[in-house]
Amino acid sequence: MSEYGNGFACAAGAEDFTATAHRYGKGGRTVTVKGTCQCRTPGFDLELVLASPPIVPVPEELHLELTEVAPTGTVAQVITPTDVEGEFEIGDEVERVLIRKRNITVLIKEG
């Protein structure tokens, strides 16, 4: 697991995430990415969102960002496991998920 750093309040590593692909309808494919981060306090809202495409395209990778929204008001300073999940449409060539700025790469498994 990466340390709290680079301005992030929630830490996670590749071992904290899974990525499972599913087929639907007429051959379409989605991937569900799930993870648990260790946040400095309870009440954080985490979201996985599509990142802008890389300058040099990498068809085998889905690029995501993990966003953090801090709780408002007074909260206890207790390390708190916080879940995050997202579902994204992908092509057949996508083999892994890259969570940018976190140095996290997760291989996609077929579900």
C-alpha positions in Angstrom: 0.0 0.0 0.0 1.3 3.4 -0.9 1.9 6.0 1.9 -0.2 9.0 2.4 1.5 11.5 0.1 1.3 13.7 -2.9 -1.6 15.5 -1.2 -3.8 12.4 -1.0 -5.7 11.6 2.2 -6.5 8.0 1.3 -3.8 5.4 0.6 -4.2 2.3 -1.5 -2.1 -0.1 -3.6 -2.7 -2.5 -6.4 -3.4 -5.3 -3.9 -6.4 -3.3 -2.7 -8.2 -3.3 -6.1 -9.9 -5.8 -8.4 -11.1 -5.5 -12.0 -13.6 -7.9 -13.4 -14.8 -7.9 -17.0 -18.3 -9.0 -18.0 -20.0 -9.6 -21.4 -23.4 -8.2 -22.1 -25.9 -7.9 -24.9 -24.4 -8.1 -28.4 -20.8 -8.8 -27.4 -20.3 -5.6 -25.4 -17.9 -5.7 -22.5 -17.8 -3.8 -19.2 -15.3 -3.8 -16.3 -16.2 -3.4 -12.6 -13.3 -1.9 -10.6 -13.6 -2.3 -6.8 -11.2 -1.2 -4.1 -10.7 -0.3 -0.5 -8.6 2.7 0.5 -7.4 3.6 4.0 -8.5 7.2 4.6 -7.2 9.4 7.4 -10.7 10.0 8.7 -14.2 8.6 8.3 -16.6 10.3 5.9 -14.5 10.5 2.7 -16.4 10.1 -0.6 -14.3 8.2 -3.2 -15.0 7.9 -6.9 -13.3 6.3 -9.9 -13.7 8.4 -13.0 -12.3 8.1 -16.6 -9.0 9.9 -17.0 -8.3 11.9 -20.1 -6.6 9.7 -22.8 -2.8 9.5 -22.7 -0.8 11.4 -25.2 0.4 8.1 -26.7 -2.6 5.7 -26.8 -2.3 2.4 -24.9 -5.2 0.3 -26.2 -4.6 -2.4 -23.5 -5.2 0.0 -20.6 -8.2 1.7 -19.2 -7.0 5.0 -17.5 -8.9 6.1 -14.4 -8.4 8.6 -11.6 -9.4 8.1 -8.0 -11.0 11.3 -6.6 -11.4 12.1 -3.0 -14.0 14.4 -1.4 -13.2 15.2 2.2 -15.9 15.1 4.9 -17.1 18.5 6.2 -17.2 19.4 9.9 -15.3 17.9 12.7 -14.4 14.2 12.3 -12.2 11.8 14.4 -8.7 11.3 13.2 -9.0 7.5 12.7 -7.7 5.5 9.8 -10.9 4.3 8.1 -11.3 1.6 5.3 -13.4 3.3 2.6 -14.8 1.4 -0.4 -14.9 2.6 -4.0 -16.4 1.1 -7.1 -17.0 2.0 -10.7 -18.2 0.3 -13.9 -16.9 1.2 -17.3 -17.4 0.1 -20.9 -14.3 -1.3 -22.5 -13.2 -3.0 -25.7 -11.8 -6.5 -26.1 -8.2 -5.3 -26.3 -8.3 -3.9 -22.7 -6.3 -6.1 -20.3 -5.5 -3.8 -17.3 -6.7 -0.8 -15.4 -4.2 2.0 -14.6 -5.2 4.4 -11.7 -3.2 7.5 -12.5 -1.2 9.5 -9.9 -1.5 6.5 -7.6 0.9 4.2 -9.5 -1.7 1.4 -9.3 -2.1 -1.2 -12.1 -4.7 -4.0 -11.9 -5.0 -6.9 -14.3 -8.6 -7.5 -15.6 -10.0 -10.9 -14.9 -13.0 -12.3 -16.8 -16.0 -12.8 -14.6 
